[in-house]
């Protein structure tokens, strides 16, 4: 995102997360209410900025991270999450049609 007034340093990655709806559906279509507490669940986000020493991800990649290990920051009224590159667990691979093939 070129319009962000921020330049990331070293191995830092700035990601944008979507706010999850309060209710979710399981793979079988069962509605899981917001009151159900889930154990540690990883989250998906999109990389919006990366530092100069980041080697494995680039802006626009969808990455998997642990929401417990994060620092939040607000830039121009939008919330972002600041992570180290080593805190990322996975990068969604693109399929032949250009999408990741994941329902995220």
C-alpha positions, -999 to +999 in steps of 0.1 A: +000+000+000+018+030-012-005+055+005+006+046+040+028+072+056+050+046+072+082+028+062+088-005+079+123-013+093+144-044+094+123-076+097+090-060+105+058-067+087+026-047+089-006-066+082-042-058+078-068-081+094-105-084+086-128-081+115-144-115+119-181-117+123-193-127+157-208-159+144-189-185+123-198-216+104-180-249+106-169-269+075-201-289+079-223-258+080-230-258+117-234-223+131-209-215+159-222-186+181-200-158+193-202-170+229-182-201+222-146-197+233-121-213+210-086-223+220-057-206+204-067-200+168-044-186+142-056-157+120-052-147+084-041-112+073-028-093+043+007-078+042+005-041+036+041-031+043+074-050+048+108-040+061+140-040+041+152-073+056+120-093+050+128-121+026+099-145+025+068-123+020+058-093-001+031-067+000-002-083-009+006-118+004-019-135+027-002-147+059-011-168+089-001-156+124-009-161+160-032-133+173-018-136+208+017-125+196+009-091+181+012-054+186-016-033+172-011+002+157-035+027+142-025+045+110-049+070+095-078+057+114-073+020+104-060-007+127-030-028+116-009-055+133+028-052+136+048-085+135+083-098+130+088-119+100+096-149+122+062-146+138+045-156+106+035-192+103+026-196+067+020-178+034-011-187+013+001-201-021-016-188-052-034-212-075-035-212-113-064-188-114-046-163-093-066-168-061-052-186-030-080-213-032-086-207+005-119-195+018-106-169+042 
